[in-house]
């Protein structure tokens, strides 16, 4: 406890990225299994001393990489308690407290996001698993329309199930499709100019397909935070003769629904068939945690329910393993319950709006600097969100030099340890990406980002 409290006490001012190499960490930690043990407190202290070089302060207020949230105090306390009580949240009879807490959290989240109350939900390990859950239900639905049962019969020798999305589909959705046997490369992609799906191109793509189709939309494109027109997508899916299942990847964008000023960005999401999101992003609970919602409970249960184990039947109540890809699972709902109970709807609305204000402040400052370019600027100015994507620019640099300079300057920024941003590519151009979803981040932290970017740009001649 003392070690954890000491770490948390310095989190806001710690060097963010120590830049440890694989060789360094191997030297610090790799060794044969010891023959004899040591006291528990000594083991914990030893690990911290040896591993600290490789700890990244990703839950702190100046870490803006990979849309990584922090851990609210109540959520962190709930996570510690979840480990202490060590409950298996798989079926009701093992832990009625775990099962009922998850049901409550699922209900609260549907209220927070204004989703239909009759949808089934499940707490997952993150957005990748949430995508898998939603797409597993979609696969089951489509297979039954095609005359087979994907979960029972498999996909071999069966009619193909088309999947359509935009070129902005996230890697986690492709990963889920691969795990489900639908195929990562089988996705028919249509254009997404500026990060939003081309609605006319999507309609045309579906018109050329027969039978049931799975459509994947984005609520929050990963590089610039843009939103597909979910209402229009739902209309296209509803009009498809063979039937179309709309799955929405809302890893962080779903949280726009909790903001009065930004709820319009997810208009139409209530007409989706499944929605995936992350909790260890904007809900600000510790890793690992996410959640998925599915309209068709029968399709979800058919895809995932645990069967053929008599000793697990008749547990006495709601069994999470009928809706989760996992069997045994920790009580991930407890940190989420504590976080939601501590902030309430108004607290989350304030947190989300504060993060959006911080992102807007940085984006507008970047847009004013002649040596910085705000990527996807026209759309970002129209509807800023929590992702700020930019790059250093100079009239003297050609395309290759722009990419090289931006990668080198990003490395310098990361090594400074003061702020952290992740690199990306936007329309084949190297860029730097900032994500704002941490409850601790303040306007002063944004000011520090601006100063660091200016200092690093000024120092480029010395690189």
C-alpha positions in Angstrom: 0.0 0.0 0.0 2.8 2.4 0.9 4.5 1.8 -2.4 1.3 2.4 -4.4 0.5 5.6 -2.4 4.1 6.9 -3.0 3.7 6.3 -6.7 0.3 8.0 -6.9 1.7 10.9 -4.8 4.3 11.6 -7.5 2.2 10.7 -10.6 1.4 14.2 -11.7 5.0 15.2 -11.8 6.8 12.0 -12.7 8.9 11.7 -15.9 6.3 10.2 -18.2 8.4 7.9 -20.4 11.8 6.6 -19.2 12.5 5.2 -22.7 13.6 1.8 -21.4 14.8 -0.6 -24.1 14.0 -4.3 -24.3 17.6 -5.1 -23.4 17.5 -2.8 -20.4 14.3 -4.4 -19.1 15.7 -7.9 -19.7 18.8 -7.1 -17.6 16.6 -5.7 -14.8 14.0 -8.5 -14.6 15.0 -11.7 -16.4 16.3 -14.4 -14.1 15.7 -18.1 -13.4 12.9 -19.1 -11.1 14.3 -18.7 -7.5 14.6 -21.8 -5.5 13.5 -20.1 -2.3 11.1 -17.2 -1.7 11.1 -14.0 0.2 8.5 -12.1 2.3 5.5 -10.7 0.4 6.4 -7.0 1.1 10.0 -7.7 0.0 8.8 -9.2 -3.2 6.7 -6.2 -4.0 9.4 -3.7 -3.1 11.9 -5.6 -5.2 9.7 -5.6 -8.3 9.1 -1.9 -8.0 12.8 -1.1 -7.7 13.8 -3.3 -10.6 10.9 -2.4 -12.9 10.5 1.3 -12.3 12.7 2.2 -15.2 10.1 0.7 -17.5 7.0 2.2 -15.9 5.2 4.7 -18.1 3.1 7.3 -16.3 0.2 6.7 -18.7 -2.5 7.4 -16.1 -1.1 10.8 -15.3 -2.4 14.2 -16.5 0.3 14.9 -19.2 0.1 11.6 -21.1 -1.8 12.1 -24.3 -1.0 9.0 -26.2 -3.3 6.2 -27.4 -6.5 7.6 -25.8 -5.5 6.4 -22.4 -7.6 7.6 -19.5 -6.6 7.8 -15.9 -8.1 6.1 -12.8 -10.5 8.1 -10.7 -9.8 7.8 -6.9 -13.1 5.9 -6.4 -12.4 3.6 -9.3 -8.9 2.8 -8.1 -10.3 2.0 -4.6 -12.9 -0.2 -6.2 -10.2 -2.0 -8.2 -8.1 -2.7 -5.1 -11.2 -4.0 -3.3 -12.0 -6.2 -6.3 -8.6 -7.8 -5.9 -9.0 -8.2 -2.2 -12.4 -9.9 -2.3 -11.2 -11.9 -5.3 -14.7 -12.8 -6.7 -15.3 -14.7 -9.9 -18.0 -12.8 -11.8 -18.7 -15.5 -14.3 -22.0 -16.9 -12.9 -24.5 -15.8 -10.3 -24.0 -18.6 -7.7 -20.2 -17.9 -7.4 -20.8 -14.2 -6.5 -24.4 -12.7 -6.4 -22.7 -9.4 -5.5 -20.6 -9.4 -8.6 -23.5 -10.4 -10.9 -25.9 -7.8 -9.5 -23.2 -5.1 -9.5 -22.6 -5.7 -13.2 -26.3 -5.6 -14.0 -26.5 -2.2 -12.2 -23.5 -0.8 -14.0 -24.9 -1.9 -17.4 -28.1 -0.1 -16.5 -26.3 3.0 -15.4 -24.2 3.1 -18.6 -27.3 2.8 -20.8 -28.8 5.7 -18.8 -25.6 7.8 -19.2 -25.5 7.2 -22.9 -29.3 7.4 -23.5 -29.4 3.9 -25.0 -32.5 1.7 -25.0 -33.1 0.1 -21.6 -34.0 -3.3 -23.0 -30.6 -3.8 -24.7 -28.4 -6.5 -23.2 -25.0 -5.5 -22.0 -21.8 -7.0 -20.7 -18.6 -5.7 -19.1 -15.5 -6.7 -21.1 -11.8 -6.3 -20.9 -11.8 -3.4 -23.4 -13.0 -2.1 -26.8 -11.3 -5.0 -28.7 -13.3 -7.6 -26.8 -16.4 -5.3 -26.9 -16.1 -5.3 -30.7 -15.8 -9.1 -30.6 -18.9 -9.5 -28.5 -21.0 -7.2 -30.8 -19.7 -8.8 -34.0 -20.1 -12.3 -32.6 -23.8 -11.5 -32.2 -23.9 -10.1 -35.7 -22.3 -13.2 -37.1 -24.9 -15.4 -35.3 -27.8 -13.3 -36.6 -26.5 -13.4 -40.1 -25.8 -17.1 -40.1 -29.2 -18.0 -38.9 -30.7 -15.9 -41.7 -28.5 -17.9 -44.1 -29.8 -21.2 -42.7 -26.9 -22.3 -40.3 -25.7 -21.7 -36.8 -22.2 -20.1 -36.8 -21.5 -20.8 -33.2 -22.5 -24.5 -33.4 -21.6 -25.3 -37.1 -18.7 -23.1 -37.8 -18.1 -21.1 -41.0 -16.5 -23.8 -43.1 -18.5 -24.6 -46.2 -21.2 -22.1 -45.3 -22.3 -19.0 -47.3 -20.1 -16.0 -46.8 -21.2 -13.2 -44.5 -20.2 -9.8 -46.0 -18.8 -7.1 -43.8 -18.8 -3.5 -44.9 -17.1 -0.6 -43.2 -15.1 2.5 -44.2 -11.4 2.9 -44.7 -11.3 4.4 -41.2 -12.2 1.0 -39.6 -10.2 0.5 -36.4 -7.6 -2.2 -36.1 -9.5 -3.7 -33.1 -12.6 -4.3 -35.2 -10.4 -6.1 -37.8 -8.8 -8.1 -35.1 -12.2 -9.2 -33.8 -13.3 -10.2 -37.3 -10.2 -12.3 -37.6 -10.8 -14.0 -34.3 -14.4 -14.7 -35.3 -13.4 -16.3 -38.6 -15.0 -13.6 -40.7 -11.5 -12.4 -41.8 -9.5 -9.3 -41.4 -9.0 -8.8 -45.1 -12.5 -9.7 -46.1 -13.9 -6.3 -45.2 -15.4 -4.3 -48.1 -14.2 -0.8 -47.4 -15.7 2.4 -48.7 -14.2 5.9 -48.7 -14.1 8.0 -45.5 -13.1 11.5 -46.6 -12.0 13.5 -43.6 -12.5 10.5 -41.4 -16.3 10.1 -42.0 -17.8 7.3 -44.1 -19.1 8.4 -47.5 -22.8 7.7 -47.0 -23.6 7.5 -50.8 -20.7 5.1 -51.3 -22.0 2.9 -48.4 -25.5 2.8 -49.8 -24.1 1.8 -53.2 -21.9 -0.9 -51.7 -24.9 -2.5 -49.9 -27.1 -2.3 -53.0 -24.6 -4.6 -54.7 -24.8 -7.2 -51.9 -27.4 -9.9 -51.4 -28.5 -11.4 -48.2 -27.6 -10.3 -44.6 -24.7 -7.9 -44.2 -22.7 -6.7 -41.2 -22.0 -2.9 -41.3 -19.4 -1.3 -38.9 -19.6 2.4 -38.2 -17.3 4.6 -36.1 -18.2 6.9 -33.3 -14.9 8.7 -32.9 -12.3 8.0 -35.7 -9.0 7.3 -34.0 -6.8 9.9 -35.7 -9.0 13.0 -35.7 -12.0 12.0 -33.7 -14.6 12.3 -36.4 -18.0 10.6 -36.3 -19.8 8.7 -39.0 -23.4 9.8 -39.7 -25.0 7.0 -37.6 -28.5 8.0 -38.3 -27.9 7.8 -42.1 -26.1 4.5 -41.7 -29.0 3.1 -39.7 -31.4 4.2 -42.5 -29.3 2.4 -45.1 -29.2 -0.7 -43.0 -32.9 -0.7 -42.4 -33.6 -0.5 -46.1 -31.3 -3.3 -47.1 -33.5 -6.1 -48.5 -31.5 -9.0 -47.1 -31.1 -7.3 -43.7 -28.1 -5.4 -42.3 -26.7 -5.4 -38.7 -25.2 -2.1 -37.7 -22.3 -2.4 -35.2 -20.9 0.9 -33.9 -17.3 1.1 -32.6 -17.6 3.8 -30.0 -14.4 3.1 -28.0 -14.3 6.7 -26.9 -16.8 8.5 -29.0 -19.8 6.9 -27.3 -19.1 9.3 -24.4 -20.2 12.2 -26.5 -23.8 11.1 -25.6 -23.2 12.1 -22.0 -22.4 15.7 -23.0 -25.3 18.0 -23.6 -23.3 20.0 -26.1 -22.0 17.0 -28.1 -24.8 14.4 -27.9 -25.8 15.2 -31.5 -22.6 13.5 -32.7 -24.0 10.1 -31.9 -27.5 10.8 -33.1 -29.0 7.6 -34.4 -26.9 5.3 -32.3 -30.1 4.1 -30.7 -31.0 2.4 -34.0 -27.8 0.4 -34.0 -27.8 -3.3 -33.3 -24.6 -3.4 -31.2 -22.3 -0.8 -29.7 -18.8 -1.3 -28.3 -16.9 1.0 -26.0 -14.0 1.3 -23.5 -14.2 2.0 -19.8 -10.4 2.4 -19.3 -10.6 5.4 -21.6 -13.2 8.1 -20.7 -14.9 6.3 -17.9 -11.5 6.6 -16.2 -11.3 3.2 -14.5 -8.1 1.1 -14.3 -7.2 -1.4 -17.0 -8.6 -3.6 -18.2 -12.3 -2.7 -18.7 -14.8 -2.1 -21.5 -18.5 -2.7 -22.2 -20.7 -3.9 -25.1 -24.4 -3.5 -25.7 -26.5 -5.7 -28.0 -30.1 -5.2 -29.1 -30.8 -8.8 -29.9 -30.2 -10.8 -26.7 -31.0 -14.1 -28.4 -28.3 -13.5 -31.1 -25.8 -12.6 -28.4 -26.7 -15.6 -26.2 -26.6 -17.9 -29.2 -23.1 -16.7 -30.1 -21.5 -16.8 -26.7 -23.5 -18.6 -24.1 -21.7 -21.4 -22.1 -23.3 -24.7 -23.0 -22.6 -28.4 -22.3 -21.6 -28.0 -18.6 -24.2 -29.3 -16.3 -22.4 -28.1 -13.2 -22.8 -24.5 -14.4 -26.5 -24.7 -15.1 -29.3 -23.3 -12.9 -27.0 -20.9 -11.0 -29.9 -18.9 -9.6 -29.7 -15.6 -11.4 -28.1 -13.6 -14.3 -24.9 -15.4 -15.6 -22.4 -13.1 -17.2 -20.8 -16.0 -19.1 -23.9 -16.3 -21.2 -23.0 -12.9 -22.7 -19.2 -12.7 -22.3 -16.5 -14.4 -24.3 -14.9 -15.2 -21.0 -15.9 -17.8 -18.4 -14.0 -16.9 -15.2 -13.6 -13.1 -14.9 -12.7 -10.7 -12.2 -15.3 -8.2 -10.9 -14.5 -5.4 -13.4 -17.9 -3.9 -12.7 -16.8 -2.9 -9.2 -14.4 -0.1 -10.2 -17.0 1.1 -12.7 -19.7 1.1 -10.1 -17.5 3.1 -7.7 -16.6 5.6 -10.5 -20.2 6.1 -11.6 -21.4 6.4 -8.0 -18.8 8.9 -7.1 -19.4 11.3 -10.1 -22.9 10.6 -11.2 -24.3 11.9 -14.5 -23.4 15.5 -13.8 -19.8 14.7 -12.8 -19.2 12.7 -16.0 -20.8 15.5 -18.0 -18.4 18.0 -16.4 -15.4 15.6 -16.9 -16.2 15.1 -20.6 -16.8 18.8 -21.3 -13.6 19.7 -19.5 -11.6 17.2 -21.7 -13.2 18.6 -24.8 -12.3 22.1 -23.7 -8.7 21.2 -23.2 -8.5 19.5 -26.6 -10.2 22.5 -28.2 -7.7 24.9 -26.5 -4.7 22.9 -27.9 -6.2 22.5 -31.3 -6.9 26.2 -31.7 -3.4 27.2 -30.5 -1.9 24.7 -33.0 -4.1 26.2 -35.8 -2.6 29.6 -35.1 1.0 28.6 -35.3 2.7 29.0 -38.8 5.1 26.1 -38.0 2.3 23.7 -37.1 -0.4 22.2 -39.2 -3.7 21.0 -37.8 -4.6 17.8 -39.7 -8.1 17.5 -41.0 -8.4 21.2 -40.1 -11.6 22.1 -41.8 -13.6 19.3 -40.2 -11.9 19.7 -36.9 -12.7 23.4 -36.8 -16.3 22.6 -37.6 -16.6 20.0 -34.8 -13.6 19.6 -32.5 -13.4 16.5 -30.3 -10.8 15.0 -28.0 -8.2 14.0 -30.6 -5.8 16.7 -31.8 -3.7 15.5 -34.8 -1.0 17.9 -36.1 2.4 18.0 -37.6 5.4 20.4 -37.6 5.8 22.1 -41.0 8.3 24.3 -42.8 8.1 25.6 -46.4 11.7 24.4 -46.9 10.8 20.8 -46.2 9.7 18.5 -49.0 7.3 15.6 -48.2 10.0 13.2 -47.2 11.7 15.8 -45.0 8.3 16.6 -43.4 7.9 13.0 -42.4 11.4 12.6 -41.1 11.4 15.8 -39.1 8.0 15.0 -37.5 9.2 11.5 -36.5 12.4 12.9 -35.0 10.6 15.8 -33.2 8.1 13.4 -31.8 10.9 11.2 -30.4 12.4 14.3 -28.8 9.0 15.2 -27.3 8.5 11.7 -25.9 12.1 11.5 -24.4 11.6 14.9 -22.6 9.5 13.1 -20.1 7.3 16.2 -19.6 4.5 15.4 -22.0 3.7 12.4 -24.1 2.1 12.1 -27.5 1.8 9.2 -29.9 2.7 9.2 -33.6 0.5 8.3 -36.4 -0.1 8.9 -40.1 -3.0 10.9 -41.5 -3.5 10.7 -45.3 0.0 9.1 -45.7 1.6 12.0 -43.8 3.5 11.5 -40.5 1.7 13.3 -37.7 1.6 13.7 -33.9 -1.6 12.8 -32.1 -2.9 14.1 -28.7 -5.8 12.5 -26.9 -7.6 14.2 -24.0 -9.6 11.9 -21.8 -7.9 12.0 -18.4 -9.8 13.4 -15.4 -6.6 15.0 -14.0 -5.6 17.1 -17.0 -5.8 20.8 -16.5 -5.5 24.0 -18.6 -2.0 24.3 -17.1 -1.1 21.0 -18.6 -2.3 22.2 -22.0 -0.1 25.3 -21.6 2.8 23.0 -20.9 2.2 21.1 -24.1 2.2 24.3 -26.1 5.5 25.4 -24.5 7.1 22.0 -25.1 6.1 21.9 -28.8 7.6 25.4 -29.3 10.8 24.5 -27.5 11.2 21.3 -29.5 10.6 23.0 -32.8 13.1 25.8 -32.0 15.7 23.1 -31.1 15.4 21.2 -34.4 18.5 22.9 -35.8 20.6 21.3 -33.1 19.3 17.8 -33.9 
